[in-house]
Amino acid sequence: MKKHTLSAQKREVVGRKVKHLRSEGLLPATVYGKKVKSISVTVKTEDFAKTYKEAGETGLIELAIDKETRPVLVHNVQADPVTGSLVHAEFFQVDLKEKVHANVPLEFTGEAPAVVQKIGVLLTVMDEVEVEALPGDLPEKIRVDVSKLEAVNQEFKVSDLVIPSGVSVLSDATLTVAKIGTLISREAEAEAAAEAVAAAAAEEEKAAQEAPAETPTAEAPSVTEKPPEETGKKVE
């Protein structure tokens, strides 16, 4: 595993006052962990971006703070939703002798024969899996070789992953990582849509033909009530 190093300086500036630090090319960050007192630091934004790109959230980083070096993992990175510029980072200090949980990204390699032969299309269902390992054993990524997917509906499951020694996968082994789906061309989609419309029209026509004809309703004869004086009875 590649060794990652990064330098940091303790900071006293907190809250909204950190805004000027960013304008100076410094990224506010926090270091915390089990049985570790949290401290506020700054790192050079450019250096952090480069290291984070290489290490991700599973690569162990030796964070040098003044004259002390701490083993850390990047746990959270905040970015401006509009500009995308980095705003804040969190480092989780680890015990090298204690296992940790982490989400490891998946890297898809090889070519699926079903795709090459235009039998189907490759569908990637998962992009990471949860694992447990000592900090020094955490892989930065896990490769998924799809070169054995030859037929439609054939799947690559979590249980098919090749996992490095010392690493345990916590994600459900029966989950699908990737599969071969049915290849549908635009022409086939258009044809299927036209067939669906025609079938719906045929059903409507059939239903109209089978519907019983309406029977006219006979009107009841009208009855004219005689006025009371014509009944021969006295009306009070």
mmCIF file of the C-alpha atoms, coordinates in Angstrom:
data_MODEL
# 
_entry.id   MODEL 
# 
loop_
_atom_site.group_PDB 
_atom_site.id 
_atom_site.type_symbol 
_atom_site.label_atom_id 
_atom_site.label_alt_id 
_atom_site.label_comp_id 
_atom_site.label_asym_id 
_atom_site.label_entity_id 
_atom_site.label_seq_id 
_atom_site.pdbx_PDB_ins_code 
_atom_site.Cartn_x 
_atom_site.Cartn_y 
_atom_site.Cartn_z 
_atom_site.occupancy 
_atom_site.B_iso_or_equiv 
_atom_site.pdbx_formal_charge 
_atom_site.auth_seq_id 
_atom_site.auth_comp_id 
_atom_site.auth_asym_id 
_atom_site.auth_atom_id 
_atom_site.pdbx_PDB_model_num 
ATOM 1   C CA . MET A 1 1   ? 0.000    0.000   0.000   1.00 0.00 ? 1   MET A CA 1 
ATOM 2   C CA . LYS A 1 2   ? 1.263    3.433   -0.923  1.00 0.00 ? 2   LYS A CA 1 
ATOM 3   C CA . LYS A 1 3   ? 2.356    5.624   1.969   1.00 0.00 ? 3   LYS A CA 1 
ATOM 4   C CA . HIS A 1 4   ? 0.574    8.969   2.242   1.00 0.00 ? 4   HIS A CA 1 
ATOM 5   C CA . THR A 1 5   ? 1.875    11.911  4.244   1.00 0.00 ? 5   THR A CA 1 
ATOM 6   C CA . LEU A 1 6   ? 0.405    15.323  4.948   1.00 0.00 ? 6   LEU A CA 1 
ATOM 7   C CA . SER A 1 7   ? 1.461    18.267  7.101   1.00 0.00 ? 7   SER A CA 1 
ATOM 8   C CA . ALA A 1 8   ? -0.903   20.257  9.317   1.00 0.00 ? 8   ALA A CA 1 
ATOM 9   C CA . GLN A 1 9   ? -0.706   23.149  11.766  1.00 0.00 ? 9   GLN A CA 1 
ATOM 10  C CA . LYS A 1 10  ? -2.798   23.712  14.877  1.00 0.00 ? 10  LYS A CA 1 
ATOM 11  C CA . ARG A 1 11  ? -5.206   26.631  14.613  1.00 0.00 ? 11  ARG A CA 1 
ATOM 12  C CA . GLU A 1 12  ? -6.943   28.889  17.053  1.00 0.00 ? 12  GLU A CA 1 
ATOM 13  C CA . VAL A 1 13  ? -9.240   30.528  14.518  1.00 0.00 ? 13  VAL A CA 1 
ATOM 14  C CA . VAL A 1 14  ? -12.720  28.986  14.522  1.00 0.00 ? 14  VAL A CA 1 
ATOM 15  C CA . GLY A 1 15  ? -16.229  29.847  13.352  1.00 0.00 ? 15  GLY A CA 1 
ATOM 16  C CA . ARG A 1 16  ? -16.786  32.357  10.585  1.00 0.00 ? 16  ARG A CA 1 
ATOM 17  C CA . LYS A 1 17  ? -13.293  33.727  11.013  1.00 0.00 ? 17  LYS A CA 1 
ATOM 18  C CA . VAL A 1 18  ? -11.886  30.731  9.124   1.00 0.00 ? 18  VAL A CA 1 
ATOM 19  C CA . LYS A 1 19  ? -13.067  32.313  5.880   1.00 0.00 ? 19  LYS A CA 1 
ATOM 20  C CA . HIS A 1 20  ? -9.851   34.269  5.478   1.00 0.00 ? 20  HIS A CA 1 
ATOM 21  C CA . LEU A 1 21  ? -7.844   31.042  5.922   1.00 0.00 ? 21  LEU A CA 1 
ATOM 22  C CA . ARG A 1 22  ? -9.414   29.603  2.781   1.00 0.00 ? 22  ARG A CA 1 
ATOM 23  C CA . SER A 1 23  ? -8.527   32.736  0.836   1.00 0.00 ? 23  SER A CA 1 
ATOM 24  C CA . GLU A 1 24  ? -4.909   32.095  1.866   1.00 0.00 ? 24  GLU A CA 1 
ATOM 25  C CA . GLY A 1 25  ? -5.001   28.555  0.443   1.00 0.00 ? 25  GLY A CA 1 
ATOM 26  C CA . LEU A 1 26  ? -5.502   26.855  3.811   1.00 0.00 ? 26  LEU A CA 1 
ATOM 27  C CA . LEU A 1 27  ? -8.222   24.293  4.537   1.00 0.00 ? 27  LEU A CA 1 
ATOM 28  C CA . PRO A 1 28  ? -9.739   24.207  8.047   1.00 0.00 ? 28  PRO A CA 1 
ATOM 29  C CA . ALA A 1 29  ? -9.865   20.680  9.437   1.00 0.00 ? 29  ALA A CA 1 
ATOM 30  C CA . THR A 1 30  ? -10.512  18.723  12.614  1.00 0.00 ? 30  THR A CA 1 
ATOM 31  C CA . VAL A 1 31  ? -8.706   15.699  14.040  1.00 0.00 ? 31  VAL A CA 1 
ATOM 32  C CA . TYR A 1 32  ? -10.676  13.381  16.354  1.00 0.00 ? 32  TYR A CA 1 
ATOM 33  C CA . GLY A 1 33  ? -10.851  9.719   17.381  1.00 0.00 ? 33  GLY A CA 1 
ATOM 34  C CA . LYS A 1 34  ? -11.486  7.256   20.188  1.00 0.00 ? 34  LYS A CA 1 
ATOM 35  C CA . LYS A 1 35  ? -9.851   8.414   23.420  1.00 0.00 ? 35  LYS A CA 1 
ATOM 36  C CA . VAL A 1 36  ? -8.393   11.306  21.433  1.00 0.00 ? 36  VAL A CA 1 
ATOM 37  C CA . LYS A 1 37  ? -8.964   14.955  22.280  1.00 0.00 ? 37  LYS A CA 1 
ATOM 38  C CA . SER A 1 38  ? -10.228  16.759  19.189  1.00 0.00 ? 38  SER A CA 1 
ATOM 39  C CA . ILE A 1 39  ? -8.007   19.500  17.818  1.00 0.00 ? 39  ILE A CA 1 
ATOM 40  C CA . SER A 1 40  ? -8.492   22.091  15.096  1.00 0.00 ? 40  SER A CA 1 
ATOM 41  C CA . VAL A 1 41  ? -5.867   22.286  12.371  1.00 0.00 ? 41  VAL A CA 1 
ATOM 42  C CA . THR A 1 42  ? -5.232   23.666  8.903   1.00 0.00 ? 42  THR A CA 1 
ATOM 43  C CA . VAL A 1 43  ? -3.680   21.946  5.903   1.00 0.00 ? 43  VAL A CA 1 
ATOM 44  C CA . LYS A 1 44  ? -2.710   23.390  2.575   1.00 0.00 ? 44  LYS A CA 1 
ATOM 45  C CA . THR A 1 45  ? -5.741   22.994  0.340   1.00 0.00 ? 45  THR A CA 1 
ATOM 46  C CA . GLU A 1 46  ? -3.666   22.003  -2.675  1.00 0.00 ? 46  GLU A CA 1 
ATOM 47  C CA . ASP A 1 47  ? -1.743   19.348  -0.722  1.00 0.00 ? 47  ASP A CA 1 
ATOM 48  C CA . PHE A 1 48  ? -4.898   17.933  0.811   1.00 0.00 ? 48  PHE A CA 1 
ATOM 49  C CA . ALA A 1 49  ? -6.696   17.713  -2.541  1.00 0.00 ? 49  ALA A CA 1 
ATOM 50  C CA . LYS A 1 50  ? -3.793   15.784  -4.042  1.00 0.00 ? 50  LYS A CA 1 
ATOM 51  C CA . THR A 1 51  ? -3.517   13.385  -1.094  1.00 0.00 ? 51  THR A CA 1 
ATOM 52  C CA . TYR A 1 52  ? -7.282   12.846  -0.874  1.00 0.00 ? 52  TYR A CA 1 
ATOM 53  C CA . LYS A 1 53  ? -7.437   12.029  -4.585  1.00 0.00 ? 53  LYS A CA 1 
ATOM 54  C CA . GLU A 1 54  ? -4.855   9.277   -4.068  1.00 0.00 ? 54  GLU A CA 1 
ATOM 55  C CA . ALA A 1 55  ? -5.890   7.957   -0.640  1.00 0.00 ? 55  ALA A CA 1 
ATOM 56  C CA . GLY A 1 56  ? -9.644   8.453   -0.650  1.00 0.00 ? 56  GLY A CA 1 
ATOM 57  C CA . GLU A 1 57  ? -11.293  7.499   2.633   1.00 0.00 ? 57  GLU A CA 1 
ATOM 58  C CA . THR A 1 58  ? -9.485   4.180   3.084   1.00 0.00 ? 58  THR A CA 1 
ATOM 59  C CA . GLY A 1 59  ? -5.857   5.126   2.505   1.00 0.00 ? 59  GLY A CA 1 
ATOM 60  C CA . LEU A 1 60  ? -3.899   5.557   5.742   1.00 0.00 ? 60  LEU A CA 1 
ATOM 61  C CA . ILE A 1 61  ? -2.359   9.021   6.046   1.00 0.00 ? 61  ILE A CA 1 
ATOM 62  C CA . GLU A 1 62  ? 0.491    10.033  8.332   1.00 0.00 ? 62  GLU A CA 1 
ATOM 63  C CA . LEU A 1 63  ? -0.591   13.471  9.464   1.00 0.00 ? 63  LEU A CA 1 
ATOM 64  C CA . ALA A 1 64  ? 2.300    15.520  10.818  1.00 0.00 ? 64  ALA A CA 1 
ATOM 65  C CA . ILE A 1 65  ? 1.155    18.105  13.369  1.00 0.00 ? 65  ILE A CA 1 
ATOM 66  C CA . ASP A 1 66  ? 4.066    20.169  14.658  1.00 0.00 ? 66  ASP A CA 1 
ATOM 67  C CA . LYS A 1 67  ? 6.538    17.507  15.833  1.00 0.00 ? 67  LYS A CA 1 
ATOM 68  C CA . GLU A 1 68  ? 3.947    14.738  16.196  1.00 0.00 ? 68  GLU A CA 1 
ATOM 69  C CA . THR A 1 69  ? 2.742    12.266  13.546  1.00 0.00 ? 69  THR A CA 1 
ATOM 70  C CA . ARG A 1 70  ? -0.708   10.760  13.771  1.00 0.00 ? 70  ARG A CA 1 
ATOM 71  C CA . PRO A 1 71  ? -2.193   7.893   11.669  1.00 0.00 ? 71  PRO A CA 1 
ATOM 72  C CA . VAL A 1 72  ? -5.504   9.141   10.281  1.00 0.00 ? 72  VAL A CA 1 
ATOM 73  C CA . LEU A 1 73  ? -8.215   8.396   7.740   1.00 0.00 ? 73  LEU A CA 1 
ATOM 74  C CA . VAL A 1 74  ? -10.237  11.041  5.947   1.00 0.00 ? 74  VAL A CA 1 
ATOM 75  C CA . HIS A 1 75  ? -13.795  10.671  7.235   1.00 0.00 ? 75  HIS A CA 1 
ATOM 76  C CA . ASN A 1 76  ? -15.630  13.629  5.812   1.00 0.00 ? 76  ASN A CA 1 
ATOM 77  C CA . VAL A 1 77  ? -14.954  16.356  3.276   1.00 0.00 ? 77  VAL A CA 1 
ATOM 78  C CA . GLN A 1 78  ? -17.239  19.340  2.788   1.00 0.00 ? 78  GLN A CA 1 
ATOM 79  C CA . ALA A 1 79  ? -17.306  21.346  -0.433  1.00 0.00 ? 79  ALA A CA 1 
ATOM 80  C CA . ASP A 1 80  ? -19.148  24.466  -1.512  1.00 0.00 ? 80  ASP A CA 1 
ATOM 81  C CA . PRO A 1 81  ? -22.313  23.314  -3.354  1.00 0.00 ? 81  PRO A CA 1 
ATOM 82  C CA . VAL A 1 82  ? -21.993  26.113  -5.909  1.00 0.00 ? 82  VAL A CA 1 
ATOM 83  C CA . THR A 1 83  ? -18.267  26.453  -6.608  1.00 0.00 ? 83  THR A CA 1 
ATOM 84  C CA . GLY A 1 84  ? -17.182  22.952  -5.574  1.00 0.00 ? 84  GLY A CA 1 
ATOM 85  C CA . SER A 1 85  ? -14.233  24.398  -3.649  1.00 0.00 ? 85  SER A CA 1 
ATOM 86  C CA . LEU A 1 86  ? -13.185  22.579  -0.462  1.00 0.00 ? 86  LEU A CA 1 
ATOM 87  C CA . VAL A 1 87  ? -14.566  24.039  2.750   1.00 0.00 ? 87  VAL A CA 1 
ATOM 88  C CA . HIS A 1 88  ? -13.652  21.663  5.594   1.00 0.00 ? 88  HIS A CA 1 
ATOM 89  C CA . ALA A 1 89  ? -12.190  18.211  6.258   1.00 0.00 ? 89  ALA A CA 1 
ATOM 90  C CA . GLU A 1 90  ? -12.292  15.728  9.118   1.00 0.00 ? 90  GLU A CA 1 
ATOM 91  C CA . PHE A 1 91  ? -9.484   13.317  10.025  1.00 0.00 ? 91  PHE A CA 1 
ATOM 92  C CA . PHE A 1 92  ? -10.227  10.256  12.140  1.00 0.00 ? 92  PHE A CA 1 
ATOM 93  C CA . GLN A 1 93  ? -7.222   9.199   14.180  1.00 0.00 ? 93  GLN A CA 1 
ATOM 94  C CA . VAL A 1 94  ? -6.963   5.406   14.328  1.00 0.00 ? 94  VAL A CA 1 
ATOM 95  C CA . ASP A 1 95  ? -5.279   2.815   16.490  1.00 0.00 ? 95  ASP A CA 1 
ATOM 96  C CA . LEU A 1 96  ? -3.115   0.738   14.162  1.00 0.00 ? 96  LEU A CA 1 
ATOM 97  C CA . LYS A 1 97  ? -3.873   -2.351  16.272  1.00 0.00 ? 97  LYS A CA 1 
ATOM 98  C CA . GLU A 1 98  ? -7.651   -1.918  16.238  1.00 0.00 ? 98  GLU A CA 1 
ATOM 99  C CA . LYS A 1 99  ? -9.880   -2.850  13.295  1.00 0.00 ? 99  LYS A CA 1 
ATOM 100 C CA . VAL A 1 100 ? -12.061  -0.214  11.684  1.00 0.00 ? 100 VAL A CA 1 
ATOM 101 C CA . HIS A 1 101 ? -15.035  -0.188  9.333   1.00 0.00 ? 101 HIS A CA 1 
ATOM 102 C CA . ALA A 1 102 ? -14.804  1.582   5.983   1.00 0.00 ? 102 ALA A CA 1 
ATOM 103 C CA . ASN A 1 103 ? -16.534  1.753   2.616   1.00 0.00 ? 103 ASN A CA 1 
ATOM 104 C CA . VAL A 1 104 ? -14.137  0.703   -0.135  1.00 0.00 ? 104 VAL A CA 1 
ATOM 105 C CA . PRO A 1 105 ? -14.841  1.803   -3.726  1.00 0.00 ? 105 PRO A CA 1 
ATOM 106 C CA . LEU A 1 106 ? -15.145  -0.826  -6.465  1.00 0.00 ? 106 LEU A CA 1 
ATOM 107 C CA . GLU A 1 107 ? -13.153  -0.610  -9.685  1.00 0.00 ? 107 GLU A CA 1 
ATOM 108 C CA . PHE A 1 108 ? -14.590  -2.474  -12.671 1.00 0.00 ? 108 PHE A CA 1 
ATOM 109 C CA . THR A 1 109 ? -12.003  -4.082  -14.936 1.00 0.00 ? 109 THR A CA 1 
ATOM 110 C CA . GLY A 1 110 ? -11.998  -6.282  -18.027 1.00 0.00 ? 110 GLY A CA 1 
ATOM 111 C CA . GLU A 1 111 ? -14.609  -6.593  -20.742 1.00 0.00 ? 111 GLU A CA 1 
ATOM 112 C CA . ALA A 1 112 ? -17.765  -8.620  -20.444 1.00 0.00 ? 112 ALA A CA 1 
ATOM 113 C CA . PRO A 1 113 ? -18.098  -10.997 -23.449 1.00 0.00 ? 113 PRO A CA 1 
ATOM 114 C CA . ALA A 1 114 ? -21.851  -10.323 -23.504 1.00 0.00 ? 114 ALA A CA 1 
ATOM 115 C CA . VAL A 1 115 ? -21.121  -6.655  -24.115 1.00 0.00 ? 115 VAL A CA 1 
ATOM 116 C CA . VAL A 1 116 ? -18.388  -7.294  -26.682 1.00 0.00 ? 116 VAL A CA 1 
ATOM 117 C CA . GLN A 1 117 ? -20.688  -9.612  -28.617 1.00 0.00 ? 117 GLN A CA 1 
ATOM 118 C CA . LYS A 1 118 ? -23.550  -7.102  -28.291 1.00 0.00 ? 118 LYS A CA 1 
ATOM 119 C CA . ILE A 1 119 ? -25.714  -9.646  -26.526 1.00 0.00 ? 119 ILE A CA 1 
ATOM 120 C CA . GLY A 1 120 ? -26.407  -7.456  -23.520 1.00 0.00 ? 120 GLY A CA 1 
ATOM 121 C CA . VAL A 1 121 ? -25.392  -4.360  -21.572 1.00 0.00 ? 121 VAL A CA 1 
ATOM 122 C CA . LEU A 1 122 ? -23.338  -4.200  -18.352 1.00 0.00 ? 122 LEU A CA 1 
ATOM 123 C CA . LEU A 1 123 ? -25.274  -2.808  -15.391 1.00 0.00 ? 123 LEU A CA 1 
ATOM 124 C CA . THR A 1 124 ? -23.244  -1.754  -12.340 1.00 0.00 ? 124 THR A CA 1 
ATOM 125 C CA . VAL A 1 125 ? -25.433  -2.012  -9.250  1.00 0.00 ? 125 VAL A CA 1 
ATOM 126 C CA . MET A 1 126 ? -22.925  -1.202  -6.479  1.00 0.00 ? 126 MET A CA 1 
ATOM 127 C CA . ASP A 1 127 ? -19.986  1.193   -6.396  1.00 0.00 ? 127 ASP A CA 1 
ATOM 128 C CA . GLU A 1 128 ? -18.591  0.340   -2.945  1.00 0.00 ? 128 GLU A CA 1 
ATOM 129 C CA . VAL A 1 129 ? -18.676  -2.318  -0.220  1.00 0.00 ? 129 VAL A CA 1 
ATOM 130 C CA . GLU A 1 130 ? -18.312  -2.079  3.535   1.00 0.00 ? 130 GLU A CA 1 
ATOM 131 C CA . VAL A 1 131 ? -15.310  -3.870  5.014   1.00 0.00 ? 131 VAL A CA 1 
ATOM 132 C CA . GLU A 1 132 ? -13.527  -4.370  8.333   1.00 0.00 ? 132 GLU A CA 1 
ATOM 133 C CA . ALA A 1 133 ? -9.740   -4.454  8.680   1.00 0.00 ? 133 ALA A CA 1 
ATOM 134 C CA . LEU A 1 134 ? -6.790   -3.010  10.505  1.00 0.00 ? 134 LEU A CA 1 
ATOM 135 C CA . PRO A 1 135 ? -6.091   0.534   9.259   1.00 0.00 ? 135 PRO A CA 1 
ATOM 136 C CA . GLY A 1 136 ? -2.903   -0.588  7.555   1.00 0.00 ? 136 GLY A CA 1 
ATOM 137 C CA . ASP A 1 137 ? -4.716   -3.398  5.707   1.00 0.00 ? 137 ASP A CA 1 
ATOM 138 C CA . LEU A 1 138 ? -7.548   -1.320  4.267   1.00 0.00 ? 138 LEU A CA 1 
ATOM 139 C CA . PRO A 1 139 ? -7.504   -1.529  0.467   1.00 0.00 ? 139 PRO A CA 1 
ATOM 140 C CA . GLU A 1 140 ? -7.914   1.741   -1.396  1.00 0.00 ? 140 GLU A CA 1 
ATOM 141 C CA . LYS A 1 141 ? -10.178  -0.063  -3.880  1.00 0.00 ? 141 LYS A CA 1 
ATOM 142 C CA . ILE A 1 142 ? -11.394  -3.543  -4.767  1.00 0.00 ? 142 ILE A CA 1 
ATOM 143 C CA . ARG A 1 143 ? -11.319  -4.664  -8.395  1.00 0.00 ? 143 ARG A CA 1 
ATOM 144 C CA . VAL A 1 144 ? -14.307  -6.306  -10.052 1.00 0.00 ? 144 VAL A CA 1 
ATOM 145 C CA . ASP A 1 145 ? -13.358  -8.449  -13.058 1.00 0.00 ? 145 ASP A CA 1 
ATOM 146 C CA . VAL A 1 146 ? -16.404  -8.659  -15.335 1.00 0.00 ? 146 VAL A CA 1 
ATOM 147 C CA . SER A 1 147 ? -14.694  -10.743 -18.018 1.00 0.00 ? 147 SER A CA 1 
ATOM 148 C CA . LYS A 1 148 ? -16.728  -13.842 -17.080 1.00 0.00 ? 148 LYS A CA 1 
ATOM 149 C CA . LEU A 1 149 ? -20.131  -12.271 -17.693 1.00 0.00 ? 149 LEU A CA 1 
ATOM 150 C CA . GLU A 1 150 ? -21.181  -13.957 -20.934 1.00 0.00 ? 150 GLU A CA 1 
ATOM 151 C CA . ALA A 1 151 ? -24.984  -14.091 -20.925 1.00 0.00 ? 151 ALA A CA 1 
ATOM 152 C CA . VAL A 1 152 ? -28.018  -11.948 -20.215 1.00 0.00 ? 152 VAL A CA 1 
ATOM 153 C CA . ASN A 1 153 ? -29.040  -11.980 -16.517 1.00 0.00 ? 153 ASN A CA 1 
ATOM 154 C CA . GLN A 1 154 ? -25.659  -13.376 -15.462 1.00 0.00 ? 154 GLN A CA 1 
ATOM 155 C CA . GLU A 1 155 ? -24.586  -11.663 -12.227 1.00 0.00 ? 155 GLU A CA 1 
ATOM 156 C CA . PHE A 1 156 ? -21.451  -10.805 -10.268 1.00 0.00 ? 156 PHE A CA 1 
ATOM 157 C CA . LYS A 1 157 ? -22.224  -10.889 -6.539  1.00 0.00 ? 157 LYS A CA 1 
ATOM 158 C CA . VAL A 1 158 ? -20.409  -9.627  -3.451  1.00 0.00 ? 158 VAL A CA 1 
ATOM 159 C CA . SER A 1 159 ? -19.420  -13.231 -2.737  1.00 0.00 ? 159 SER A CA 1 
ATOM 160 C CA . ASP A 1 160 ? -17.510  -13.278 -6.062  1.00 0.00 ? 160 ASP A CA 1 
ATOM 161 C CA . LEU A 1 161 ? -15.180  -10.427 -5.037  1.00 0.00 ? 161 LEU A CA 1 
ATOM 162 C CA . VAL A 1 162 ? -11.502  -11.211 -4.542  1.00 0.00 ? 162 VAL A CA 1 
ATOM 163 C CA . ILE A 1 163 ? -10.739  -9.761  -1.119  1.00 0.00 ? 163 ILE A CA 1 
ATOM 164 C CA . PRO A 1 164 ? -7.193   -9.042  0.141   1.00 0.00 ? 164 PRO A CA 1 
ATOM 165 C CA . SER A 1 165 ? -5.869   -10.951 3.136   1.00 0.00 ? 165 SER A CA 1 
ATOM 166 C CA . GLY A 1 166 ? -6.811   -9.466  6.480   1.00 0.00 ? 166 GLY A CA 1 
ATOM 167 C CA . VAL A 1 167 ? -9.966   -7.834  5.129   1.00 0.00 ? 167 VAL A CA 1 
ATOM 168 C CA . SER A 1 168 ? -13.513  -8.946  5.957   1.00 0.00 ? 168 SER A CA 1 
ATOM 169 C CA . VAL A 1 169 ? -16.476  -7.873  3.857   1.00 0.00 ? 169 VAL A CA 1 
ATOM 170 C CA . LEU A 1 170 ? -19.467  -6.726  5.908   1.00 0.00 ? 170 LEU A CA 1 
ATOM 171 C CA . SER A 1 171 ? -21.835  -6.149  2.990   1.00 0.00 ? 171 SER A CA 1 
ATOM 172 C CA . ASP A 1 172 ? -24.370  -8.919  2.302   1.00 0.00 ? 172 ASP A CA 1 
ATOM 173 C CA . ALA A 1 173 ? -22.659  -11.617 0.219   1.00 0.00 ? 173 ALA A CA 1 
ATOM 174 C CA . THR A 1 174 ? -25.817  -12.193 -1.841  1.00 0.00 ? 174 THR A CA 1 
ATOM 175 C CA . LEU A 1 175 ? -26.039  -8.615  -3.116  1.00 0.00 ? 175 LEU A CA 1 
ATOM 176 C CA . THR A 1 176 ? -25.525  -8.072  -6.833  1.00 0.00 ? 176 THR A CA 1 
ATOM 177 C CA . VAL A 1 177 ? -22.510  -5.965  -7.778  1.00 0.00 ? 177 VAL A CA 1 
ATOM 178 C CA . ALA A 1 178 ? -23.027  -6.064  -11.555 1.00 0.00 ? 178 ALA A CA 1 
ATOM 179 C CA . LYS A 1 179 ? -25.156  -7.950  -14.065 1.00 0.00 ? 179 LYS A CA 1 
ATOM 180 C CA . ILE A 1 180 ? -25.832  -8.277  -17.766 1.00 0.00 ? 180 ILE A CA 1 
ATOM 181 C CA . GLY A 1 181 ? -29.073  -6.652  -18.824 1.00 0.00 ? 181 GLY A CA 1 
ATOM 182 C CA . THR A 1 182 ? -31.022  -7.044  -22.046 1.00 0.00 ? 182 THR A CA 1 
ATOM 183 C CA . LEU A 1 183 ? -29.651  -4.991  -24.907 1.00 0.00 ? 183 LEU A CA 1 
ATOM 184 C CA . ILE A 1 184 ? -32.427  -2.898  -26.412 1.00 0.00 ? 184 ILE A CA 1 
ATOM 185 C CA . SER A 1 185 ? -31.694  -0.805  -29.487 1.00 0.00 ? 185 SER A CA 1 
ATOM 186 C CA . ARG A 1 186 ? -33.545  2.398   -30.282 1.00 0.00 ? 186 ARG A CA 1 
ATOM 187 C CA . GLU A 1 187 ? -35.270  0.654   -33.163 1.00 0.00 ? 187 GLU A CA 1 
ATOM 188 C CA . ALA A 1 188 ? -36.411  -2.125  -30.847 1.00 0.00 ? 188 ALA A CA 1 
ATOM 189 C CA . GLU A 1 189 ? -37.662  0.402   -28.310 1.00 0.00 ? 189 GLU A CA 1 
ATOM 190 C CA . ALA A 1 190 ? -39.660  2.241   -31.006 1.00 0.00 ? 190 ALA A CA 1 
ATOM 191 C CA . GLU A 1 191 ? -41.091  -1.028  -32.325 1.00 0.00 ? 191 GLU A CA 1 
ATOM 192 C CA . ALA A 1 192 ? -42.075  -2.147  -28.833 1.00 0.00 ? 192 ALA A CA 1 
ATOM 193 C CA . ALA A 1 193 ? -43.778  1.192   -28.188 1.00 0.00 ? 193 ALA A CA 1 
ATOM 194 C CA . ALA A 1 194 ? -45.711  0.977   -31.490 1.00 0.00 ? 194 ALA A CA 1 
ATOM 195 C CA . GLU A 1 195 ? -46.815  -2.579  -30.687 1.00 0.00 ? 195 GLU A CA 1 
ATOM 196 C CA . ALA A 1 196 ? -48.012  -1.468  -27.256 1.00 0.00 ? 196 ALA A CA 1 
ATOM 197 C CA . VAL A 1 197 ? -50.086  1.353   -28.773 1.00 0.00 ? 197 VAL A CA 1 
ATOM 198 C CA . ALA A 1 198 ? -51.591  -1.001  -31.392 1.00 0.00 ? 198 ALA A CA 1 
ATOM 199 C CA . ALA A 1 199 ? -52.410  -3.600  -28.745 1.00 0.00 ? 199 ALA A CA 1 
ATOM 200 C CA . ALA A 1 200 ? -54.148  -0.995  -26.585 1.00 0.00 ? 200 ALA A CA 1 
ATOM 201 C CA . ALA A 1 201 ? -56.209  0.232   -29.562 1.00 0.00 ? 201 ALA A CA 1 
ATOM 202 C CA . ALA A 1 202 ? -57.213  -3.348  -30.443 1.00 0.00 ? 202 ALA A CA 1 
ATOM 203 C CA . GLU A 1 203 ? -58.356  -3.989  -26.875 1.00 0.00 ? 203 GLU A CA 1 
ATOM 204 C CA . GLU A 1 204 ? -60.471  -0.841  -26.889 1.00 0.00 ? 204 GLU A CA 1 
ATOM 205 C CA . GLU A 1 205 ? -62.096  -1.818  -30.210 1.00 0.00 ? 205 GLU A CA 1 
ATOM 206 C CA . LYS A 1 206 ? -62.792  -5.339  -28.998 1.00 0.00 ? 206 LYS A CA 1 
ATOM 207 C CA . ALA A 1 207 ? -64.333  -4.034  -25.798 1.00 0.00 ? 207 ALA A CA 1 
ATOM 208 C CA . ALA A 1 208 ? -66.552  -1.657  -27.791 1.00 0.00 ? 208 ALA A CA 1 
ATOM 209 C CA . GLN A 1 209 ? -67.793  -4.481  -30.054 1.00 0.00 ? 209 GLN A CA 1 
ATOM 210 C CA . GLU A 1 210 ? -68.572  -6.815  -27.149 1.00 0.00 ? 210 GLU A CA 1 
ATOM 211 C CA . ALA A 1 211 ? -70.447  -4.194  -25.159 1.00 0.00 ? 211 ALA A CA 1 
ATOM 212 C CA . PRO A 1 212 ? -74.274  -4.965  -25.028 1.00 0.00 ? 212 PRO A CA 1 
ATOM 213 C CA . ALA A 1 213 ? -76.544  -2.605  -26.984 1.00 0.00 ? 213 ALA A CA 1 
ATOM 214 C CA . GLU A 1 214 ? -78.514  -0.212  -24.844 1.00 0.00 ? 214 GLU A CA 1 
ATOM 215 C CA . THR A 1 215 ? -82.262  -1.126  -24.546 1.00 0.00 ? 215 THR A CA 1 
ATOM 216 C CA . PRO A 1 216 ? -84.586  1.883   -24.680 1.00 0.00 ? 216 PRO A CA 1 
ATOM 217 C CA . THR A 1 217 ? -86.418  2.354   -21.418 1.00 0.00 ? 217 THR A CA 1 
ATOM 218 C CA . ALA A 1 218 ? -90.253  2.306   -21.787 1.00 0.00 ? 218 ALA A CA 1 
ATOM 219 C CA . GLU A 1 219 ? -91.866  5.340   -20.348 1.00 0.00 ? 219 GLU A CA 1 
ATOM 220 C CA . ALA A 1 220 ? -94.528  4.645   -17.751 1.00 0.00 ? 220 ALA A CA 1 
ATOM 221 C CA . PRO A 1 221 ? -97.983  5.835   -18.758 1.00 0.00 ? 221 PRO A CA 1 
ATOM 222 C CA . SER A 1 222 ? -98.898  9.080   -17.189 1.00 0.00 ? 222 SER A CA 1 
ATOM 223 C CA . VAL A 1 223 ? -101.774 9.030   -14.702 1.00 0.00 ? 223 VAL A CA 1 
ATOM 224 C CA . THR A 1 224 ? -103.881 12.087  -14.320 1.00 0.00 ? 224 THR A CA 1 
ATOM 225 C CA . GLU A 1 225 ? -105.273 12.432  -10.877 1.00 0.00 ? 225 GLU A CA 1 
ATOM 226 C CA . LYS A 1 226 ? -108.847 13.586  -10.847 1.00 0.00 ? 226 LYS A CA 1 
ATOM 227 C CA . PRO A 1 227 ? -109.573 16.700  -8.954  1.00 0.00 ? 227 PRO A CA 1 
ATOM 228 C CA . PRO A 1 228 ? -111.125 16.056  -5.576  1.00 0.00 ? 228 PRO A CA 1 
ATOM 229 C CA . GLU A 1 229 ? -114.490 17.443  -6.598  1.00 0.00 ? 229 GLU A CA 1 
ATOM 230 C CA . GLU A 1 230 ? -114.846 14.782  -9.342  1.00 0.00 ? 230 GLU A CA 1 
ATOM 231 C CA . THR A 1 231 ? -114.452 11.864  -6.997  1.00 0.00 ? 231 THR A CA 1 
ATOM 232 C CA . GLY A 1 232 ? -117.846 12.279  -5.497  1.00 0.00 ? 232 GLY A CA 1 
ATOM 233 C CA . LYS A 1 233 ? -116.359 12.703  -2.081  1.00 0.00 ? 233 LYS A CA 1 
ATOM 234 C CA . LYS A 1 234 ? -116.677 15.739  0.009   1.00 0.00 ? 234 LYS A CA 1 
ATOM 235 C CA . VAL A 1 235 ? -113.517 17.506  0.646   1.00 0.00 ? 235 VAL A CA 1 
ATOM 236 C CA . GLU A 1 236 ? -113.209 19.290  3.904   1.00 0.00 ? 236 GLU A CA 1 
# 
